[in-house]
């Protein structure tokens, strides 16, 4: 039972997922810092207001009843930035790579049905049964290969070599 659990943990996908979570957490901290220390001051400078103090207190004197709109704006900006970076660095290149792989395969290529294959085989067999052109035909009155009457057919089998012309 523990062996199966160990194999599950050591699978490539699970380890890649753990690495992605750690990198995502570190990246989120970077984006949060950029949003709070760069973007919010720029918004405050353009709007002439301090975004950090943008809040509404429902009950005076109770800090837990304060709705902090700046924190909501910060979280929204963080989400948009992280989503854009993930899309343009991971999703978009992967989609292009899959599209290139699919280009090698023709999606419109339809395999023929059994009836179409059998019809093609029949037509090829008919072409093989047509008489040979005049340059390959034996002289008039002779058959190619020479035929013997039914009673004079040579014995056939693995111990008898084939006769010339057969």
Secondary structure, DSSP 8 states (H G I E B T S, - for coil): -HHHHHHHHTSHHHHHHHHHHHHHHHHHHHHHHHIIIIIHHHHHHHHTS-GGG-EEESSTT-GGGEEEHHHHHHHHHHHHHHHHHHIIIIIHHHHHHHHHHHHTS-TT-----HHHHHHHHHHHHHHHHS---GGGS-STT--SS----GGG----STTS---TT-
